Amino acid sequence: MELGFAGRFGAGLPRISDGSMLFLQTLVSKMEAPEHGGGRVGIVLSGSPLFNGSAGSGESEIRRWLLEQDFVEAIFSLPNDMFFNTGIGTYVWLLSNKKTPDRQGKVQLINLSNTWTAMRKSEGSKRRYLSDEQIDDSLREYDAFTESTLSKVFDSTTFGYRRINVERPYRFMFDGDQDLIDPLINDKSFNQWDEDQRTAVLSSLNHLAETCKDRHHQILNRDDFRKALLDGCAQLVDVTKIKASQLKLIEKMVRKPSEDADICYDKQGKPEPDADLRDAENVPLLEDVNAYFQREVLPHVPDAWIDETKCDEKDGKVGIVGYEINFNRYFYQYTPPRALHDIDADLKASEARIAAMLAEVAE
């Protein structure tokens, strides 16, 4: 990693529990240089290198490098139960630095998950294999480099996306719910405060809670809550010594989210984000982030906004770039559910069989 691209792992390191992406980078480093004729390599891996790791992670950055450098020529999905010691799905990655002009910037996915021949006798977990004819058919799909039920061809950028953080405003509401006040007493940070401050805060909170309940009232503005809380505390302590961080802890413990409450603003007059409502959206890499946000997010949450401080380190644009390859998404075939009258007929037949069996037992 320290050697950068002068070594084998310049694109990054995956999590320590899965070294598959290290093998991919090692293979790329062993290919003949393009100026010397180039090379092509293949490797069988589990499904994890296709999608493990979110945007910005080591796995995603390695996929990004492989795809943006146009090393991925084709990926074959194999059927389950193909190997002696595992029954999981496996994939053949075909990497190349000497793509033909028609394949440049493209990735071919070939789905062989339902193409297999059953073995006469199992060998451990190995119960299936590809016959010579099936192998020839799959190679013809590869050579043809066209769309079919087994083969799909995509631009490399199809697998990329930008992960944006969608924020919503922080709103504060206090209704005197004692179940929210009681945990404050046992909070570790709260118990490190000066004893007089703790006593004053709890006394003021309990008084506010009783007032809210008696009047069936809710405090819907954080500034109003702070003023009422500190007014109550002022009878017992010097409130100028209560820090903003302490007020935030109290608010975090006793607050209830409410769409009816007023939005809280920071010192710059900007809405404060609510960490509990923070969400993320994966925007297709070639789509405009703002256009996607206007179409897919704002109609559902009109008060939301994009956190524009989260930018990709490499291109500097809003949103962290990630890459994943999801075979199921591209080869999914919808199977309609059975008709209700067929299901009903099966249930009635099962009931009749059960009744007949019970009758035999009763005799």
PABA-885642 format. One line per 5 residues: number of its first residue (from 1); for each residue x, y, z of C-alpha. Coordinates in steps of 0.1 Angstrom, whole numbers, plus 5000, padded with zeros to 4 digits. Each point is the difference from the previous one (the first is absolute). Last residue first. Layout:
<atoms>
NUM	X Y Z | ...
</atoms>
This chain:
<atoms>
363	4385 4542 5136 | 5010 5035 5012 | 5035 4996 4984 | 4985 4993 4966 | 4976 5030 5004
358	5030 5022 5008 | 5018 4989 4968 | 4968 5007 4979 | 4997 5034 5016 | 5036 5008 4993
353	4996 4989 4963 | 4969 5021 4996 | 5017 5031 5015 | 5030 4995 4976 | 4976 4999 4971
348	4982 5031 5012 | 5034 5018 5003 | 5010 4989 4965 | 4967 5013 4985 | 5004 5034 5018
343	5036 5003 4987 | 4987 4993 4964 | 4971 5025 5005 | 5024 5026 5012 | 5021 4998 4968
338	5037 4993 5006 | 5023 5029 5004 | 5017 5015 4970 | 5037 4992 4995 | 5020 5031 4991
333	5034 4993 4985 | 5030 5016 5017 | 5031 5000 4978 | 5012 5036 5004 | 4991 5005 5037
328	5010 4965 5010 | 5035 5005 4986 | 5007 5030 5022 | 5033 5016 4992 | 5010 5028 5024
323	5019 5033 4997 | 5001 5029 5024 | 5006 5038 4996 | 4994 5021 5031 | 4976 5029 4994
318	5006 5036 4990 | 5028 5004 4975 | 5037 5002 5009 | 5011 4975 4973 | 5023 4978 5021
313	4990 5007 5036 | 4963 4998 4993 | 4980 5026 5018 | 4980 5000 5033 | 4998 5037 5008
308	4970 5004 4977 | 4976 4983 5025 | 4970 4999 4977 | 4967 5014 5012 | 4967 4989 5015
303	4969 5021 5008 | 4979 4987 4972 | 5003 4964 5011 | 4981 4978 4975 | 4999 5022 4969
298	5035 5012 5010 | 5016 4966 4997 | 4997 4983 4966 | 4995 5028 4975 | 5017 5030 5016
293	5028 4979 5014 | 5006 4982 4966 | 5002 5034 4983 | 5024 5013 5027 | 5023 4970 4997
288	5002 5001 4962 | 5001 4965 4986 | 5032 4984 4987 | 5009 4983 5032 | 4965 4987 5009
283	4990 5016 5033 | 5002 4979 5031 | 4980 5017 5027 | 5008 5003 5037 | 4979 5009 5030
278	5003 5022 5031 | 4968 5001 5021 | 5017 4990 5033 | 5029 5024 4992 | 4976 5029 4999
273	5016 5028 4980 | 5001 5036 5013 | 4983 5025 4978 | 5023 5029 4990 | 4999 5033 5018
268	5038 5003 5004 | 4996 4994 5038 | 4982 4967 4993 | 4962 4997 4994 | 4974 4977 5016
263	4968 4994 4980 | 4968 5006 5019 | 4979 4970 5012 | 4970 4987 4982 | 5020 4973 4981
258	5009 4986 5034 | 5031 4983 5014 | 4999 4997 5038 | 5027 5015 5021 | 5008 4991 5036
253	5034 4983 4996 | 5013 5020 4971 | 4989 5032 5015 | 5018 4993 5032 | 5032 4991 4982
248	4997 5031 4978 | 4996 5022 5031 | 5032 4985 5015 | 5019 5007 4967 | 4988 5036 5002
243	5015 5004 5034 | 4983 5007 5033 | 5022 5024 5019 | 4979 5030 4989 | 4971 4982 5018
238	5013 5009 5034 | 4982 4975 5022 | 4968 4995 5020 | 4973 5025 4989 | 5018 5003 4966
233	4992 4964 4992 | 4963 5008 4994 | 5008 5029 4978 | 5026 4978 4982 | 4974 4974 4991
228	4974 5025 4989 | 5026 5018 4978 | 5013 4968 4986 | 4965 4988 4991 | 4990 5032 4983
223	5033 4999 4980 | 4992 4964 4990 | 4965 5008 4987 | 4971 4976 5001 | 4993 5000 5038
218	4969 4979 5003 | 4970 5007 5023 | 4972 4979 5014 | 4999 5027 5027 | 5006 4977 5030
213	5023 4977 4979 | 5022 5028 4987 | 5002 5016 5035 | 5009 4968 5016 | 5028 4994 4975
208	5013 5035 5004 | 5002 4995 5037 | 5018 4967 4996 | 5024 5015 4976 | 5008 5029 5024
203	5006 4977 5029 | 5021 4977 4979 | 5022 5028 4987 | 5004 5016 5034 | 5010 4967 5017
198	5025 4992 4972 | 5015 5035 5002 | 5004 4998 5038 | 5017 4966 4996 | 5026 5013 4976
193	4999 4980 4968 | 5015 4965 4997 | 4966 4984 5005 | 4988 5016 4968 | 5027 4983 4980
188	4992 4966 5013 | 4963 5002 4995 | 4980 4985 5029 | 4980 5031 5009 | 4995 5008 4963
183	4982 4967 4995 | 4971 5013 5022 | 4993 5031 4978 | 4989 4981 4969 | 4976 4976 5018
178	4987 5031 5019 | 4984 5013 4967 | 4997 5038 5007 | 4990 5009 4964 | 5032 5014 4986
173	5004 5005 4963 | 5032 5008 4980 | 5005 4998 4962 | 5032 4992 4983 | 4997 5005 4963
168	5005 4972 4974 | 5032 4989 4984 | 5006 4978 4969 | 5036 4987 4998 | 5010 4992 4965
163	5015 4968 4987 | 5011 5005 4964 | 4996 4970 4977 | 5021 4978 4977 | 4990 4966 4984
158	4987 5016 4968 | 5033 5019 4997 | 5017 4969 4985 | 4975 5001 4971 | 4980 4968 5000
153	4996 4968 4979 | 4976 4973 5011 | 5002 4963 4992 | 4979 4970 5010 | 4966 5011 4987
148	5017 5017 4972 | 5019 5033 4993 | 5031 4998 4978 | 5038 4993 5005 | 4998 4971 4975
143	5033 4986 5014 | 4986 4999 5036 | 4968 4984 4990 | 5020 4975 4979 | 5021 4993 5030
138	4968 4992 5020 | 4988 4976 4974 | 5033 4982 4999 | 5000 4996 5038 | 4965 4987 4998
133	5010 4975 4973 | 5030 4988 5021 | 4977 4995 5029 | 5000 5025 5029 | 5000 4983 5034
128	4976 4993 5029 | 4999 4982 5033 | 5033 5012 5016 | 4994 5005 5037 | 5019 4968 5008
123	5003 4981 4968 | 4964 4992 4989 | 4993 4970 4978 | 4983 5001 4966 | 5009 5037 4997
118	4972 5023 4989 | 5007 5022 4970 | 5000 5038 5001 | 4987 5032 4986 | 4977 5018 5025
113	5028 5021 5015 | 5017 5004 4967 | 4994 5038 4997 | 5025 5018 4978 | 5008 5036 5008
108	5020 5020 4974 | 5017 5032 5010 | 5006 5029 4976 | 5023 5030 4999 | 5021 4982 4972
103	4982 4969 4988 | 4995 5011 4964 | 5036 5012 4998 | 5014 4966 5011 | 5012 5000 5036
98	5037 4997 5007 | 5002 5007 5037 | 4978 4970 5009 | 4982 4985 5030 | 4976 4971 4999
93	4982 4995 5033 | 4984 4965 5005 | 4973 5001 5026 | 4989 4976 5028 | 4967 4993 5017
88	5003 4981 5033 | 5000 4962 5003 | 5035 4997 5014 | 5027 4973 5005 | 4999 4980 4967
83	4990 5027 4976 | 4971 5006 4976 | 4972 4999 5025 | 4985 5033 4989 | 5000 5010 4963
78	5027 5023 4986 | 4997 5037 4993 | 5024 5011 4973 | 5016 5034 5001 | 5015 5017 4969
73	5026 5025 4989 | 5008 5018 5033 | 5033 5019 4995 | 4984 5033 4988 | 5021 5023 5023
68	4967 5013 5012 | 4987 4965 5006 | 5030 4986 5019 | 5005 5033 5019 | 4964 5002 5011
63	5000 4964 5010 | 5030 5007 5022 | 4983 5031 5014 | 4969 4980 5008 | 5020 4974 5019
58	5020 5025 5020 | 4969 5020 5010 | 4990 5033 4984 | 4966 4989 4990 | 4989 4969 5019
53	5018 4968 5003 | 4993 4966 4986 | 4983 5001 4965 | 5018 4979 4974 | 5030 4990 5021
48	4975 4981 5023 | 4986 4976 4974 | 5027 4973 5004 | 5030 5000 4978 | 5014 4981 4970
43	5029 5017 4982 | 5008 5009 4964 | 5029 5019 4984 | 5006 5018 4967 | 5032 5017 4989
38	5015 5028 4981 | 5021 4999 4968 | 5032 5015 5013 | 4987 5036 5000 | 4969 4988 5018
33	5022 4987 5029 | 4998 4963 5007 | 4976 4992 5028 | 5016 4992 5034 | 4988 5033 5017
28	4965 4994 4988 | 5001 4965 5016 | 5012 5015 5033 | 4971 5025 5000 | 4975 4973 4995
23	5016 4979 5028 | 4998 5029 5024 | 4963 5004 4992 | 4994 4965 5013 | 5017 5007 5034
18	4969 4999 5021 | 5001 5002 5038 | 5026 5027 5000 | 4978 5026 4983 | 5011 5010 4966
13	5032 5019 4992 | 5005 5028 4974 | 5005 5007 4963 | 5038 5000 5004 | 5001 4964 5011
8	5026 4983 4979 | 5029 5024 5003 | 5011 5030 4979 | 4962 5008 5001 | 5004 5012 5035
3	5032 4988 5017 | 4984 5006 5035 | 4972 4976 4991
</atoms>
